[in-house]
Amino acid sequence: MNKTAAEIFQEREDQDALLQLLGNQAAQVQKIAPYELAKNGDMVFAPNQKAFDTALANGVSLIIVPQKINCPEAHTLNGTAIIRSSNIGLSHARLKQKYGDHDNRQSGWEAIHPSAIVHPSVAIPEGTILGPNVVIEKGVHLGTACELMANVVIEHDAILGNNTKVHPGSIIGWDCLIGDDCLILSNSVIGGEGFGYAQDENFNHHRIPQTGNVVIGNRVTIGALNTIDRGTYGATTIGDGCIFDNRCHVAHNVQMGENCIILSGFLCAGSTIIGNRVVASGGAMIKDHVEICDDTYLVHRAGVIKNITEAGMYAGSPVLPMKDYVKSNAIYAQLGALRQQVQDLSKALKELKKD
C-alpha cells in the first residue's frame, strides 16, 4: 500500500464513512492487519474500546474507530493516526476492498491464458483476465475488467457486466445476464436447466425444456456451489445488491428483490416471489408459488408454505411469527410435565370414582 494516513483519508473520505483524521497525519501505512497482531506500519479497525486500546499499545500506524471511542489527546498518540468513522463496518469493507483485497493477477499466468478458448465473435476488452481452460462461446458480451478464472464456462449469448469476477469452475448459462460488480464464487451454476417435467399414465417423466434465462442485477454475490435455475419461460431474477452464502439453490422463475441476505442451505422452489431486504438464515426452505413481502426475516430453519404478507421475523417449520414460535417452544418444553400431570389427574379421578 505505502500511503500516509492523510493520503488514505483524502482519497476515501467521501465514500467510506470517514469523518475526522487525528494524530500523526504522516504515519506510513503498508498493509491492513487484525488489531490483536498489528504493529507499526499497519492499519487496523477497532470496533470497541478494548480493541482500540490493544491497537494503540501495539504502536500501529493507523486505527479506524467508531465515533463513540474515547481517543486520547493527539500529543499522547506516539505517532499513531486515528480516523473516526460514522460506520466502522462499512469503512472496514470499503477500505479493505480498496487497499487489501486479493489480486487475482497474482496467479502467475499471463492475462489471457493460452489454453483459453474464445469464439471469434467475442471481443475481449482490455483489462480482462481469462484463466486456464476458460471457454467462451459465440455471441458472449464481456464488460470491462472482468476476471474469469480457471475452467469457467460462459455459454453462448450470455452477457457479463463490468468488473464482474467469476471464480474457478463456475458456469454461466446461455442467454443469461449478469450485472456490474458481481462476484460468483467457485463451482456455481447460473442458468442451469430448471426442474420441469410432466408424467404420462405410466408415470414416465417427460422433460419440459427450460428456455428462459437468469437475470442477475448489479453488486450481487453468489457463493460457492450455488445453483440458480433458468426460467421455463421468462427469467429467474435476482435483484441488485443481493448476497448469497455457499450451497444455496434458487429454482426456475423465482423473482427476488434487492439487497436480500441468503445464508447457507437455502432452498427456494419455483415461481416464488421474494421481496426486498429479505433475510433467510441457514437452512431456510420456501415452497413454490408463494410470496414473501419486503423486510421479512426467516430464522431457525424456517419452512415457508404460504404467503407472508406482513414484515417481521418468522421461525420454525411451518413458520410462525416469532412471538408465537417462542410461545409454542415454551409449551413444547413443558409437554413431559403436562403429560405427567394429566396421568396423575386421571389416576386421582379413578380413585374418586371408586369412593
N, C-alpha and C positions, 0 to 999 in steps of 0.2 A: 504493500500500500504506500508507505513512505510519504505521509502527509502530516501537516501540522493540525492541531486541534482547530485553529482558526480556519484553515482551508476546508476541513470537513464541515464545520458549521456553516460557512459561507456557501458551499456547494449544495448543502442539503436542507438548509433552514426552512425553505418554503414548502417542502414536500414530505418531510419526515417527522413532523410534530415537534421540532426542536424550538425551544423558546429563548434560552439565555446561555451564554458562554461565560464561565467564571474561571478564575485561576490563571494558569500558565498557558496563554494562547499559543505559544510557540512550542508546546510539548509535541514531540515527534511520535507518530503512531505508525507501527509496522504491520500489526495484524490485530484481529479480534480474538479474544480468548475468554474462557469462563472465569468469573471473578475469583473463584477459590484458588486457581492455579496461575493467575496472571502475574505479570511483572512489568518492569519498566519497558516501554515500547508497545504495550498492549492497550487496546480499547476494550472496555467491558461494559456490561449492562447490569445495573444494581437495582433490582425491583423493590428492595426494602432497606431499612436502616442497617440491619446486620450485614447484608451483602455489601453495602456502601463502606461500612467500617472495615470489613475484611479487605476490600479492594484498595482502600486508601492506605491501610497498613502494609500492603504488598508493594506500594510505590508504583502503581500503574500510571500510564501516561494520561489516559482519558477515561472518565467514568460518565456514563449516561444514566441519569437518575430521574425519577418522577418528581413532580413539583413538591410533594409533601416531605421529601427528605430534608433533614436538618444538616446543612452544609456549614463547615467551619469558615472562618474568615480567610480570604484569599491568601494572606501572607503566611498562613499556617499550613498550606497545602503541600509544601515541599516539592514544587514543580509539577504537580498534577493539575490537569484541566478537568473541569466539570461542565457538562451540558445538561440543563434541565429540559425535561420533555413533558408535554401535555398528555402523551400516551406512550408509556415505556414499551409496551408490546409492539405497537406499530413502528416505533423508532427502531426496535431490535430487528424486526422483519425487513424494513426498508434499507437500513444501513448495512445489514449483513448481505442482502441481495446485491447491493452496490459494491461493497468492498470485501466480502468474504465468501461469496458463492463459489461452488466448484466450476472450474473452466473445462468444458468438455474438449477443448482443443489440446488438452494435455495428454490425449490418448497416444500420441507419438506418430499417428498416421498423418498423411497429407490431408488437406481439407476435403478433397473428393478421392476416396479410396479407389484404386484401380479395379477392384472387384465389384464395385457398384454397377448395377445395370439400369440404365436410364433410357427410356424410349426417346427416339429422335424428336418427337413432338413436344418434349418438355424442356422449357428453359430453366436453367439453374441460376438463380440470382447470385450476385456477388455476396460473399459472406456466409453462404450456405455450407453446412457440413454434411457430408454423406459418408457414413462409416462402412466397414467391410460388409459386403454381400447385401447392401441395400438394393431393393428392387422398386423401381418407379415405372408404372405402366403408362400407356398413352393417355394424353389429354389431361394429365395432372397439372394443377397450378400450385406453385410454391410461392409463398410470400418471402419477403426479405429476411435474412438472418435466421432461417430455420436450421435446426440441428436434428438430423436423422441418424441415429446410432446403429450399431451393428445389427444386421438381419431384420431391419424394419422393412415392411412391405406397404407401399401405397398403391392401391388398386386404381384402375382407370377412372379418369374424370373426377377424382377427388380434389378438394381444394383445401389447402392449409394456409392460415393467415400468417402475418408477420411474427417473428420471434417465437414461433412455436417449437417446442422440443419434444421429440419422440424417443423414448429410451429403448434399449435393445429388445428385439423380438416382438415388438408390437405391430399390429396390422390395422391400417385404416382402409375400410371397405370402399368399394366403388360408389361414386357419386356422393360420398359423404363430405360434409363441410365442417371444418374446424376453424375456430376464430383466431384472433390475435392473442399472443402472450399465453398460450395454453401449454400445459405440461402433462404429457402422457407417459406414465411410468411403464416399467418392463412387462412384457408378455400380456398386454391388454389387447382386446379385440373390439374395435369400434366399427359397427356396421356389419356384424356377422348376421347370419340367417336367423330371423325371428322364428319362434317355435309355433308354427301354424300347420295343423293337419286336420283332415276330415276322415271319417271312418265309414266303411261300407257295411252291408248287412252281416258280414263275417268278421267284423272288427279289424279288417286290414286298414293300415294307415296310408293316407294319400297326402303328399306334401302340397301345401298351398304356397306357391312361390312368393317370397317376400321382396317386393320390387320398390319399396320406399327407400328412405335413406336415414341417416342420422345427422342432425344439425346441432353442433355444439357452439355456444357463444364464446365471448372473449374472457380471458383470465380464468379459465377453468382448469382445475387439476383433476386428472383421472389417475387413481392409484394403480399399483401393480396388480396384475391378474384380475382386472375388471373386464366385464363384458357388457356392451351396450348394443342391443339388437336393433337392426333397421326395421322400419315400419313395414307392415304388409302393403299398405298404400300410404302415401304421405310420409311424414317424418316422425321419428323419435327425436324429441328436442330436449336439450339441457341448456338452461339459461345462463346468462353472464354471471361470473363470479362463483359458481358452484365448486365445491371441493369434495372429492371422493377419497376415502381411505382405501386400503387394499381389499381385494376379494369382495367386490360388490357386483350385483347384477341388476340391470335395467332391461326389461323386456320390450317387445315391439309396441310402438305407438304411444309410449309414455310421454307425457309432457311435464317437464319440471321447470319451475320458475327460477328466479335469480337468487344467488347468494345462499343456497342451501348447503348444509353440512351433513354429509352422508358417511357414517362410520362403518367399520369392517363388518362383513357378514350381512349387509343389507340386501334384501331380495324384494324386487318390485315386479309384480305381474303386469301383463299388458294392458294398454289403454287406460291407465290410471293418470289422473291429473293432480299434480303436486304444486302447491302454491309457492310463494316467495318466502325465503328465510325459514324454511322447514329444517329442523334438526332431527336426524334419526340416529339414535345411539346404536351400539353394536348389536347385531342380530335382529334388527327390526325387519318385519315382513309385512308386505302390503298386498292384499288381494287385487285381482284385476277389476277394472271398470269402477274404481272408487275415486272420490275426490277428497283432497285434503287441503284445507284452507291455509292462508298465509299464517306465519308465526306459530306453527304447531311444533311441539317438542314430543318426540316419541322415545320413551325410555323403558328400561327393564325388559328388553326383548319384546317390544310391543308388537302385537299382531292386529293389523287393521283389516277388518272385514266389512266395514260400511263407511259411508261418508263421515268426515269430520268437518263440521261447519262452524265451530267456534274455536278461536285461537286459545292456546293453553297447553298444559302438559298432560300427556296421556301415557298410561303404563299398563303392562301385562298383556295377556292374550286370552280372549279378545280384549282390546284396550278398554280401559275405563278412565274417566277423568281422574287426575292424581288424588284428589281428596277421597273419592270413592275407592280407589285402588288401595290407599293406605288403610282405610276402614275395613275393607274386605280382608286384607292381610292380617290385621289385628284380630278379626273374628276367626280366621282360619287357624291362627296360632293357639286359639283357645278351644279348638274343637275337641281335643282329647279330654280336657277338663269338663267341658259341657256334656260329652258322652257319658263320662262317669257320673255326673250329676243326674242325668236322665235315668241311668241304670239304678242309682240309689233311690231316686224318687219312685221308680217303678216297683222296686222291691218293697219300699215303705208302703206304697199303695196296696200291694198284695197283702201285706201284713195287716193293714187296717181292715181290708175286706174279710179276712179270716176272723177278726174280732167281732 
